[in-house]
C-alpha cells in the first residue's frame, strides 16, 4: 500500500545560477503545479547575501509542510542544514553540476520526474554529520579532492568538464599530506592522498568512494586513499567509477560514530562541495536519522498499491 504524506504548504528555495540553467520557466511550472493541486506555495531565490538567515527566518515564521531545494549540492546543503532535527522534510529538485546527494537518494535527475515528488512520495529519515559545527549530509573531505573543489569554486567555469580539467592539473604536482585520525572503532596515522568523511556513496561525478555506505545506519565512514604511484591513478579512478574501490590496495575505510581528525598540515577541506576552513583539529560526530527527506515511492510499494 502506498504511503501518503500530504503536503499543503511548500517553500521552494531556488538557486538562479545553479548548473547555469535558466530557472524562470521552472519557477512558473512549480507555481502552476501548486495552483492545480491547491497547494500554498512560496518561492525564495538565493542571492548569495544572508541567504541562510533569510531562509531560516522564513522557515521559522511559517509552518511549511516541506522545503524544496531547487539547485545543486550547495543549495541542498544550505536548506538541509536548517531542517536538521526538525519535523519539516527536505525535498530536492536537482539542477546543479553534480547533484551527488540526490543521486545517492535515487531522486530522479529529470526535472519533470523530480517535480512529481510534490504529490507522490514517501518521507524517510537519514543521518547527518557534524564537522566542527558545520553540518554535512553527503560527503566532505580533506586533501586532493578538497583542493580541486576549492579551485572549482573559485573559477568561472562550471560543469563536469571544468572540474575534470582542474583535477588533471592539480594531480600532477599534488603530494599526500599527514593525518592522525582517532575514532571509536580504530585509529590511523600516516600520509593520505585524500580523506573523505562519507555519509553517502558517490561524488556528483558518479565516482563511488563509499559504495556500500548506508545513509540511515547511525554510522559514517572515513575513506582513505593512501599514497600511490602516479601511474596507478587511472586504475584507482576506474575502480571508483565501477563501484570497486575496495579492491584497491591503496584504500582503507573506517566505519565509526565519532572521530577526531588531526589535519596536521592544515590541508584544504570542503563540506558537501563547499570550501570551508575547519582548522587543524576536526571533531566529527554523527546525528542518527536527524533529517527527514522526500523520496520517490519504492517500486515494490507502487506495484502493490
N, C-alpha and C positions, 0 to 999 in steps of 0.2 A: 504494500500500500504506500502511495506517495506521501511523504511528509510535507505538510503545508505550513509555511510560515508567512503570515500576512504582513506585507509591508505597505503602509499607507502614507507615511511622511518621510520623504527622502531628501538627502543632501548630496549633491554631486560636486566634487572638487575637481575642477578641470585645469590641467596644465596646458595653456595655449600653445606652448612651443615644444612639448614632448614629442620626440620622434620626427620633428619637422613636418608634422601632419596638420592640415587645416582643420580646426575643430568647430567652425561656425555651423556647418551643416549637421554635424553630430549633435551639437547643443540643441538645435531645432528638433532633431529626431527624438532626443531624450524628452524634451518638453511635450512633443506630440504623443509619445508613448504614455507619459504620465497623465496627460489630459484624457486620452482614450480610455485609460484604466481607472480614471477618477482618483488619481494619486496626488497628494500635495508634494510639490517639488520646489526645491531651492537650489540655485547654482552659485558656486563661488569659483571665480577664476583667479588662479595664483598669479602674483606679480613679482615674487621674489623679495617683497618688503613686508616683514612681520606676518607672513602667512600663517606661521604656527600659532601665534597668539590670536589672530583673527578667526582662524578655523576653530580653534579651541573655544573661543567665546560663542561662536555660532552653535557649536555642539552643546555647550553648557546652557545656553539660553533657550534651546528648542529641544523638544523630546522627539528626535528623529528615530524612526524605526530602523534606519540603516544609513551609512555614509559610504558612497561610492567614490573611489579614487579613479579618475579618468586621466591616464598618463602612463609614465614609465615607473621603474622601480623606486626612483626618488620620491615621486608623488605618493606612491603606495606606502612607502616607509613613513612619510610625513603624516599621512592620515592615520595609519595604523598605530603610530606612537601615541596618538590622542585617544585611542579606543581601548588600549590595553587595560584590563581589569574592570571594564565597564560591561553593561549588558547590550550595548549597541554593536551590531555586527559590521564588519568591513566588506564592502563589495569592490570588485576590481573590473574595470574596463581597460584592458591592456593596450596602450598606444605608444610605448616607448621604444627605444632601440633594442633592449634586451628582454624585458618582461620576465625576468627569471622566476620570481615568486609565483606569478600567475601560471607559468608553465608547470612548476612543481605541484601546484594545486589542481592541475588539469582543467583550468579555466579556459574556455575557448579563446583562441587568438584572433578569430574572426570577430569583428566589431558587432555585426548583426547578431551572431550567436551569443556573444557575451551580454548583449542587452536583454536577451531572453531571460537572464538570471533575475531580472527585476520581478518577474511574476512566476517563474518556475525554478525552484532551488531548494536546497537544504542548508541548514546552518550547523556548522561544526566548530569545535574549539581546537585551536592549535597552540603550541608552546611559543614563548618568546624568550629572548636572551637579553641580558643587560651587560653592557661593557662600560664600566666607569660612568654609569648614569645615562649612557646612550642605548636606547632600545634597538635590538636587531631582530628582525623577523626572518630573514632569509640567510644570507652569507656575508660574513665580514672576514677581512684578513690583513695580514702583515707581510711585507716583503714584496716580491716581484709584481704580483697582480695588483697590489695596492698602489704601487708606483705607477703602473700603467693606467689605473683608474684616475689617479691624480692628474697625470699628463692629459688624459682624455677629457676630464672635466675642465681643464684649463684651456683646451684647444677650441677652435671654432667649428671643426667638423664633427658630425655625428654619424652614427650608424656602425655596423659591424666592420666595414672596410677601414674606417678611421681607427678603430680600436686595434684591429689586426696590424695595421701599419706601425702604430706606436709600440705594440708588443714586440714586433720584429726588431725595431730599432733598439729598444732597451735590452732585449735578450742578449745581444752580442757582447755587451760590456757588464752585465749585471753579475755581482758577486754575492753569494749567500751570506746571511747575517747570523749572529749568535743569539740564541734564545734560551731561557730557562723557564720551564713550564711545570707547575705543581698542580695536581688535580686530586680529587677524592678517590681516584682509582689507580693512577700511576703517574710517574714523572718523566720528564725529558730534559736533557741539557746537551746543547750542541748547535751546530750550524744547520740552517734550513734555507732553501730557495724561497719557500713561502709557507706561511702558517695560516690555515683557514679555519675559522670558527663557524661550524655549519649546523644550522637548524634544518636545512633542507638538502637538496641533492645536487643541483647543477647551476652553473652560471647562466646568465642570459644568452650566452653564445651556444648553449646546449652542452658544454663541456662538463661532465659529471665528476665532481671532486669527491662526492659522498653518495654514491649511487644507492646505497641501502639505508640511507637516513630516513627516519620516521618523524613527522612533524608534531606528533602528539604523544610521544612516549616518555616525556619527562626527562629526556637526556639530550645533550648536544655532542657533536663530535669535533675534536681538534684534528684536522687533517694536515699532515706534514709531507712536504716534498723535500727530501734531503738532498745534499749536493750531488750533482751528476755531471758526467762529461757533456759538453755542449752537443756532441754528436748524438746523445741519447734523447735530446729534447723532443725531436719529432715523434719518437716512439712513445714517449710519455703522453704527448698531446693526443696521439692516436688512441691510446688506451682510455683517455678521458672521454673522447668522443664516441667510444664503443662501450661505455659503462664497464670498463675493465681495469680501472686504475689500480685496484687492489692487487693485481698480478705483477705490478712493477716492483722491482727490488729497491726502488728509491722512495717508496711511500710508506707512511705509517699513520695509524689512526688511533686516537684515544677517545673512548666514549666515557662521558662523565656528567655530573650535575653542577659542578662548580670548579673553577680553575683560577690560578693566578699566573699571568704571563709576564715574565720579566723581559721587556723589549730593550735589551742591554745596549744595542747600537742605535736606539731611538729611530728605528726604521719607520717608513711611511705606513700608515694604517687607513683602512676605509671601513665604513659600516653601511651595509646594504647599498653599495655602489656610490656612496658619498664620502669624499675625503674628510677625515676627522682626525684631529690631534688628540690622541689618547694618553700620551706620556710613556714613561718607561716602565711603569707598573700598572698592569691592566687586570682588574678584578672582573671575572666573568661569572655570572650567576644565571640560573635557569628559573623561569616562571612558568610552571606547568599549566597548559591549557588556559592561558590567560587572555587569549584574543579570539573573539568569535568571527568567523569568516563565512561569506555566502559562496556556496559551491554548487556545481551542477548536480542535478538529481542522478544518482548512480543508475547505470543502465539496467541492472537487475531489478532495481526498485521501480523504474519506469515501466518495465515489461510486465510487472505484476500488478500495476495499478489499473 
